[in-house]
Amino acid sequence: MTTTPSDVDVVLPCLNEADALPWVLGRIPPGWRALVVDNGSTDGSAEVARALGATVVREPRRGFGAACHAGLTAATAEVVCFCDCDASLDPALLVPFVREVRDGGADLVLGRRRPRGRGAWPAHARAGNLALARMLRRRTGVRLHDLGPLRAARREPLLALGLTDRRSGYPLQMVVRAADAGWRIAEHDVPYLPRTGASKVTGTWRGTWQAVRDMSRVLAETPAREGGTVR
């Protein structure tokens, strides 16, 4: 991992993930830069991340989308990746995603989460994800199975999408606007592990359906261009 500009930046939205950070940052591929976006942590996450060599970006406005977008705007690399910071996903899995983007095989590459271990993906979270995938298909024609947080794309086109959601709808808005812009979207299976600590969004039915509600607003956006394709 490096704290100097690289050709790949990994955005890691972070809210009280001090326990998970050593494992996550230890899995960042050599030569890549970790951008840990501290979204108001009270457990010393920022200090832990900095001590482990990550670049820390502060985003005081709460919200998953706010943290992700702060990381995107702070990035300088040609390719930007996103990964949860709770040790449920291995950032090393992003290596082939980046290769596919660079080789021109896809414009946006997503990880389809495949749960490993008991409790990795609660039933209510899976149900919410399935409902959103179906709504996405009706809205854009893109046949994805998951709207997971592990993803890679080029930075400048991502910024050009003009993403505005700063809550739970951010990951979906990225896919919707990419599809509307005619991007080639790829999806690949990735192992999904039990997270470290409590989920901030999908740990409860209430949190899950609040996220679904946020994302439903994104799906109501008027299509701007022709739909994209999924591989």
C-alpha beads as a LAMMPS data file, in Angstrom:
LAMMPS data file: protein, C-alpha beads

231 atoms
230 bonds

1 atom types
1 bond types

-500.0 500.0 xlo xhi
-500.0 500.0 ylo yhi
-500.0 500.0 zlo zhi

Masses

1 110.0

Atoms # bond

1 1 1 0.000 0.000 0.000
2 1 1 1.202 3.508 -0.725
3 1 1 0.275 7.008 0.450
4 1 1 1.610 8.637 -2.735
5 1 1 -0.457 9.082 -5.911
6 1 1 -0.912 5.800 -7.771
7 1 1 -2.802 4.584 -10.804
8 1 1 -5.435 2.889 -8.607
9 1 1 -7.204 4.446 -5.625
10 1 1 -9.461 2.374 -3.355
11 1 1 -12.239 4.322 -1.620
12 1 1 -13.128 2.839 1.768
13 1 1 -16.124 4.557 3.445
14 1 1 -15.592 4.197 7.179
15 1 1 -17.781 4.681 10.242
16 1 1 -16.397 3.070 13.400
17 1 1 -14.422 0.285 11.736
18 1 1 -11.249 0.369 13.868
19 1 1 -11.353 -3.400 14.461
20 1 1 -11.706 -4.242 10.768
21 1 1 -9.188 -1.772 9.362
22 1 1 -5.981 -3.798 9.947
23 1 1 -7.332 -6.734 7.917
24 1 1 -8.804 -4.547 5.178
25 1 1 -5.765 -2.324 4.729
26 1 1 -3.463 -5.332 4.872
27 1 1 -5.264 -6.684 1.783
28 1 1 -4.836 -3.573 -0.384
29 1 1 -2.734 -4.613 -3.419
30 1 1 0.856 -3.306 -3.462
31 1 1 1.217 0.057 -5.170
32 1 1 -2.442 0.995 -4.730
33 1 1 -3.562 3.836 -2.485
34 1 1 -6.177 3.343 0.225
35 1 1 -8.474 6.334 0.782
36 1 1 -10.236 5.782 4.099
37 1 1 -13.138 8.225 4.302
38 1 1 -13.896 8.853 7.954
39 1 1 -17.621 9.569 8.197
40 1 1 -17.689 10.686 11.830
41 1 1 -16.102 7.724 13.624
42 1 1 -15.819 7.833 17.386
43 1 1 -13.674 4.715 17.866
44 1 1 -10.375 6.098 16.561
45 1 1 -10.782 4.665 13.046
46 1 1 -9.045 7.633 11.429
47 1 1 -6.015 7.298 13.667
48 1 1 -5.812 3.543 13.074
49 1 1 -6.052 4.034 9.298
50 1 1 -3.391 6.737 9.280
51 1 1 -1.047 4.618 11.396
52 1 1 -1.442 1.768 8.913
53 1 1 -0.401 3.986 6.005
54 1 1 -3.764 4.932 4.515
55 1 1 -4.715 8.393 3.315
56 1 1 -7.565 9.637 5.516
57 1 1 -10.307 11.833 4.045
58 1 1 -12.776 13.415 6.468
59 1 1 -16.448 13.689 5.490
60 1 1 -18.485 15.115 8.394
61 1 1 -21.823 14.850 6.586
62 1 1 -23.225 11.435 7.511
63 1 1 -24.304 9.088 4.761
64 1 1 -22.821 6.231 2.756
65 1 1 -23.077 8.209 -0.464
66 1 1 -21.488 11.262 1.125
67 1 1 -18.495 9.159 2.199
68 1 1 -18.163 7.427 -1.172
69 1 1 -18.345 10.669 -3.128
70 1 1 -15.851 12.394 -0.844
71 1 1 -13.447 9.569 -1.628
72 1 1 -14.124 9.810 -5.352
73 1 1 -13.487 13.552 -5.422
74 1 1 -10.303 13.103 -3.374
75 1 1 -9.010 10.383 -5.720
76 1 1 -6.419 11.216 -8.344
77 1 1 -5.813 7.814 -9.927
78 1 1 -6.966 6.809 -13.390
79 1 1 -8.983 3.921 -11.952
80 1 1 -11.022 4.173 -8.742
81 1 1 -12.313 1.207 -6.760
82 1 1 -14.842 1.034 -3.940
83 1 1 -14.915 -1.477 -1.108
84 1 1 -16.663 -1.720 2.248
85 1 1 -14.421 -1.205 5.250
86 1 1 -15.956 -3.866 7.520
87 1 1 -13.858 -6.899 6.430
88 1 1 -16.806 -8.490 4.614
89 1 1 -15.064 -8.075 1.253
90 1 1 -11.422 -8.591 0.338
91 1 1 -10.031 -5.593 -1.589
92 1 1 -7.471 -7.894 -3.216
93 1 1 -10.389 -9.226 -5.291
94 1 1 -10.376 -5.913 -7.149
95 1 1 -7.225 -6.782 -9.106
96 1 1 -9.036 -8.551 -11.994
97 1 1 -11.754 -5.864 -11.906
98 1 1 -9.139 -3.192 -12.560
99 1 1 -7.548 -5.295 -15.284
100 1 1 -10.909 -5.651 -17.043
101 1 1 -11.482 -1.888 -16.941
102 1 1 -7.998 -1.141 -18.219
103 1 1 -8.211 -3.725 -20.991
104 1 1 -11.476 -2.211 -22.220
105 1 1 -13.619 -5.235 -21.402
106 1 1 -16.025 -3.207 -19.283
107 1 1 -16.580 0.356 -18.082
108 1 1 -17.921 -0.626 -14.643
109 1 1 -17.177 -3.920 -12.896
110 1 1 -19.227 -5.062 -9.902
111 1 1 -18.835 -7.902 -7.427
112 1 1 -21.776 -10.272 -7.007
113 1 1 -21.671 -11.234 -3.349
114 1 1 -21.676 -14.949 -2.548
115 1 1 -22.025 -15.443 1.237
116 1 1 -19.409 -17.511 3.067
117 1 1 -20.181 -18.452 6.611
118 1 1 -23.228 -18.198 8.806
119 1 1 -24.676 -14.724 9.129
120 1 1 -22.677 -13.246 6.262
121 1 1 -25.794 -11.940 4.547
122 1 1 -29.033 -11.757 6.610
123 1 1 -32.291 -12.778 4.928
124 1 1 -33.785 -9.283 5.055
125 1 1 -30.711 -7.792 3.368
126 1 1 -30.850 -10.393 0.601
127 1 1 -34.554 -9.733 0.091
128 1 1 -33.975 -6.002 -0.224
129 1 1 -31.116 -6.531 -2.653
130 1 1 -33.199 -8.876 -4.806
131 1 1 -36.073 -6.398 -4.953
132 1 1 -33.720 -3.630 -6.047
133 1 1 -32.066 -5.795 -8.708
134 1 1 -35.491 -6.517 -10.193
135 1 1 -36.449 -2.837 -10.137
136 1 1 -33.129 -1.977 -11.769
137 1 1 -33.820 -4.472 -14.553
138 1 1 -37.235 -2.929 -15.225
139 1 1 -35.782 0.568 -15.168
140 1 1 -32.653 0.036 -17.302
141 1 1 -32.783 -3.431 -18.845
142 1 1 -29.493 -4.304 -17.116
143 1 1 -29.698 -7.795 -15.627
144 1 1 -27.594 -7.647 -12.477
145 1 1 -27.959 -10.024 -9.534
146 1 1 -26.428 -7.750 -6.912
147 1 1 -25.780 -4.072 -6.210
148 1 1 -22.774 -4.797 -4.064
149 1 1 -20.184 -2.241 -2.947
150 1 1 -17.121 -3.892 -4.525
151 1 1 -16.602 -2.127 -7.849
152 1 1 -14.119 -0.479 -10.220
153 1 1 -14.296 2.147 -12.977
154 1 1 -12.294 5.032 -14.429
155 1 1 -12.323 8.162 -12.287
156 1 1 -13.104 10.853 -14.856
157 1 1 -16.143 9.072 -16.372
158 1 1 -17.413 8.394 -12.837
159 1 1 -17.213 12.083 -11.991
160 1 1 -18.965 12.919 -15.268
161 1 1 -21.997 10.878 -14.166
162 1 1 -22.833 13.754 -11.805
163 1 1 -23.880 11.543 -8.900
164 1 1 -26.036 13.450 -6.417
165 1 1 -27.322 10.891 -3.880
166 1 1 -25.502 11.099 -0.568
167 1 1 -27.327 8.332 1.281
168 1 1 -27.924 4.650 0.610
169 1 1 -28.924 5.262 -3.006
170 1 1 -25.408 6.189 -4.147
171 1 1 -24.286 2.719 -5.337
172 1 1 -27.523 2.229 -7.272
173 1 1 -27.414 5.713 -8.785
174 1 1 -23.950 4.928 -10.094
175 1 1 -25.273 1.852 -11.902
176 1 1 -28.428 3.591 -13.180
177 1 1 -26.569 6.564 -14.600
178 1 1 -23.845 4.325 -16.032
179 1 1 -26.521 2.248 -17.774
180 1 1 -28.243 5.378 -19.085
181 1 1 -24.895 6.532 -20.474
182 1 1 -24.429 3.252 -22.353
183 1 1 -21.625 1.866 -20.187
184 1 1 -20.683 -1.795 -20.440
185 1 1 -21.328 -3.248 -16.993
186 1 1 -19.778 -6.537 -15.852
187 1 1 -20.574 -8.634 -12.787
188 1 1 -18.412 -11.344 -11.210
189 1 1 -18.875 -13.587 -8.174
190 1 1 -16.934 -12.648 -5.036
191 1 1 -16.949 -14.291 -1.573
192 1 1 -18.869 -12.318 1.044
193 1 1 -17.695 -12.823 4.617
194 1 1 -19.376 -12.081 7.956
195 1 1 -18.645 -8.439 8.684
196 1 1 -16.722 -7.170 11.700
197 1 1 -19.039 -5.211 13.998
198 1 1 -22.662 -4.168 13.481
199 1 1 -24.023 -3.082 10.105
200 1 1 -24.923 0.610 9.813
201 1 1 -27.511 0.064 7.068
202 1 1 -28.685 -3.507 6.502
203 1 1 -28.274 -4.892 10.005
204 1 1 -32.026 -4.596 10.634
205 1 1 -35.237 -4.814 8.625
206 1 1 -35.793 -1.115 9.269
207 1 1 -32.355 -0.167 7.979
208 1 1 -32.741 -2.399 4.936
209 1 1 -36.066 -0.968 3.894
210 1 1 -34.889 2.569 4.501
211 1 1 -32.108 1.805 2.037
212 1 1 -34.649 0.338 -0.395
213 1 1 -36.692 3.527 -0.048
214 1 1 -33.637 5.674 -0.799
215 1 1 -32.825 3.571 -3.827
216 1 1 -36.402 3.597 -5.092
217 1 1 -36.109 7.362 -5.429
218 1 1 -33.016 6.864 -7.572
219 1 1 -34.898 4.461 -9.832
220 1 1 -37.534 7.147 -10.410
221 1 1 -34.974 9.293 -12.250
222 1 1 -35.842 9.998 -15.868
223 1 1 -33.543 8.065 -18.238
224 1 1 -31.077 10.408 -19.913
225 1 1 -29.674 8.165 -22.656
226 1 1 -29.798 4.698 -24.148
227 1 1 -29.376 1.792 -21.707
228 1 1 -26.145 -0.026 -21.059
229 1 1 -25.245 -3.692 -21.266
230 1 1 -24.183 -6.230 -18.697
231 1 1 -21.609 -8.954 -19.268

Bonds

1 1 1 2
2 1 2 3
3 1 3 4
4 1 4 5
5 1 5 6
6 1 6 7
7 1 7 8
8 1 8 9
9 1 9 10
10 1 10 11
11 1 11 12
12 1 12 13
13 1 13 14
14 1 14 15
15 1 15 16
16 1 16 17
17 1 17 18
18 1 18 19
19 1 19 20
20 1 20 21
21 1 21 22
22 1 22 23
23 1 23 24
24 1 24 25
25 1 25 26
26 1 26 27
27 1 27 28
28 1 28 29
29 1 29 30
30 1 30 31
31 1 31 32
32 1 32 33
33 1 33 34
34 1 34 35
35 1 35 36
36 1 36 37
37 1 37 38
38 1 38 39
39 1 39 40
40 1 40 41
41 1 41 42
42 1 42 43
43 1 43 44
44 1 44 45
45 1 45 46
46 1 46 47
47 1 47 48
48 1 48 49
49 1 49 50
50 1 50 51
51 1 51 52
52 1 52 53
53 1 53 54
54 1 54 55
55 1 55 56
56 1 56 57
57 1 57 58
58 1 58 59
59 1 59 60
60 1 60 61
61 1 61 62
62 1 62 63
63 1 63 64
64 1 64 65
65 1 65 66
66 1 66 67
67 1 67 68
68 1 68 69
69 1 69 70
70 1 70 71
71 1 71 72
72 1 72 73
73 1 73 74
74 1 74 75
75 1 75 76
76 1 76 77
77 1 77 78
78 1 78 79
79 1 79 80
80 1 80 81
81 1 81 82
82 1 82 83
83 1 83 84
84 1 84 85
85 1 85 86
86 1 86 87
87 1 87 88
88 1 88 89
89 1 89 90
90 1 90 91
91 1 91 92
92 1 92 93
93 1 93 94
94 1 94 95
95 1 95 96
96 1 96 97
97 1 97 98
98 1 98 99
99 1 99 100
100 1 100 101
101 1 101 102
102 1 102 103
103 1 103 104
104 1 104 105
105 1 105 106
106 1 106 107
107 1 107 108
108 1 108 109
109 1 109 110
110 1 110 111
111 1 111 112
112 1 112 113
113 1 113 114
114 1 114 115
115 1 115 116
116 1 116 117
117 1 117 118
118 1 118 119
119 1 119 120
120 1 120 121
121 1 121 122
122 1 122 123
123 1 123 124
124 1 124 125
125 1 125 126
126 1 126 127
127 1 127 128
128 1 128 129
129 1 129 130
130 1 130 131
131 1 131 132
132 1 132 133
133 1 133 134
134 1 134 135
135 1 135 136
136 1 136 137
137 1 137 138
138 1 138 139
139 1 139 140
140 1 140 141
141 1 141 142
142 1 142 143
143 1 143 144
144 1 144 145
145 1 145 146
146 1 146 147
147 1 147 148
148 1 148 149
149 1 149 150
150 1 150 151
151 1 151 152
152 1 152 153
153 1 153 154
154 1 154 155
155 1 155 156
156 1 156 157
157 1 157 158
158 1 158 159
159 1 159 160
160 1 160 161
161 1 161 162
162 1 162 163
163 1 163 164
164 1 164 165
165 1 165 166
166 1 166 167
167 1 167 168
168 1 168 169
169 1 169 170
170 1 170 171
171 1 171 172
172 1 172 173
173 1 173 174
174 1 174 175
175 1 175 176
176 1 176 177
177 1 177 178
178 1 178 179
179 1 179 180
180 1 180 181
181 1 181 182
182 1 182 183
183 1 183 184
184 1 184 185
185 1 185 186
186 1 186 187
187 1 187 188
188 1 188 189
189 1 189 190
190 1 190 191
191 1 191 192
192 1 192 193
193 1 193 194
194 1 194 195
195 1 195 196
196 1 196 197
197 1 197 198
198 1 198 199
199 1 199 200
200 1 200 201
201 1 201 202
202 1 202 203
203 1 203 204
204 1 204 205
205 1 205 206
206 1 206 207
207 1 207 208
208 1 208 209
209 1 209 210
210 1 210 211
211 1 211 212
212 1 212 213
213 1 213 214
214 1 214 215
215 1 215 216
216 1 216 217
217 1 217 218
218 1 218 219
219 1 219 220
220 1 220 221
221 1 221 222
222 1 222 223
223 1 223 224
224 1 224 225
225 1 225 226
226 1 226 227
227 1 227 228
228 1 228 229
229 1 229 230
230 1 230 231
